[in-house]
Amino acid sequence: MKKRIYIIYVLCIICCTSYLNAQNLTGKADKGKYMIGEPIKYYFEIPDSKANLNFTSDFHFSDTLMLINSSVDTSSGKIKYSYTFASFFEGKHKLPEFQFYQANTAKQVYNIVSPVVEISSPVIDTVNIETKQLKPIIKVPPTFKEVLPFSLGALLAAIITIAVIYFFKKKKQQGSVVKTQDVPSVPEDTEALDHLNKLKQARLIENNQTKQHYILLSEILWQYIFRRFDINAFEMTTGQIMESLHSKEISQDDIKTLNNIFSTSDFVKFAKYLPDMQTNVKLMEDSVNIVKHNGSSITDEQPTDKKEEDDA
């Protein structure tokens, strides 16, 4: 017990001796009185910028004094410490003090003595404030410059609407095959082959109008199926058309070929699918072959053609 007390006594003497040997330096604030929330500039200097020092401080973040930022400058041969504080409580507040020690030793070298600053609230004179009656809101008519953008916008919207309606009407007129239940004077296969030949000559795919090409191709085959097999394909889905064809005089291979043509057309029209050129050519050839296989007028002429070939 006596040994422990002796050790504490020796340490106290060392610390006191170190503190007494330390050089006192004074920290400075940019002024002595501040308003609540006003930045408090506080700085001090250490004479030797090359000294290897450590420091401690009794400063802690609190509700009465808040550290905003800090910086260290050694460019002038001294070590200049700069701090910015703020306080939101009235009264006198002592700025933090710092103790500098020689590195790796307990010897205190410098002791920074800080000043006391006074924080006060701003004084507002609420007695002599002159009050004025609010003026009524003045209604100013809109000027031509203010109305012009809205007028131009409405006019532009009307033009765009008319143009879109006109475009779709014209496109529908150009791209639609006439749907009629009246029996034309020409046979259905002749009509279909003529339309397919015109579609091929239009070269819509080469002109980046693949979707329009397949719309017309589908309508040509719908019209042919309507006339040849009495199936209203215009009002049916691809699956319904295929189901109706099973009860007609048409081969299963031709039904599968038609299903492939219509399915590809649906993908192009509704899923933005773009077939390659080889597929486009094959589907056109398949469409022509379907009409030739099942056309009544061509079927009647086939024996004559075969006989002419045999005679040749």
Secondary structure, DSSP 4 states (H G I P E B T S, - for coil): -HHHHHHHHHHHHHHHHHHHHSEEEE-EES-SEEETT--EEEEEEES-TT--EEEEE-----SS-EEEEEEEE-TTSSEEEEEEEE--S-EEEEPPPEEEEETTS--EEEEEEPPEEEEEPPP---SSPPP-PPPPPP-PPPPHHHHHHHHHHHHHHHHHHHHHHHHHHHHHHHHPPP---S--SS-HHHHHHHHHHHHHHHTTTTTT-HHHHHHHHHHHHHHHHHHHH---GGGS-HHHHHHHHTTSS--HHHHHHHHHHHHHHHHHHHH-----HHHHHHHHHHHHHHHHHH-HHHHHHHHHHHHHHHH-
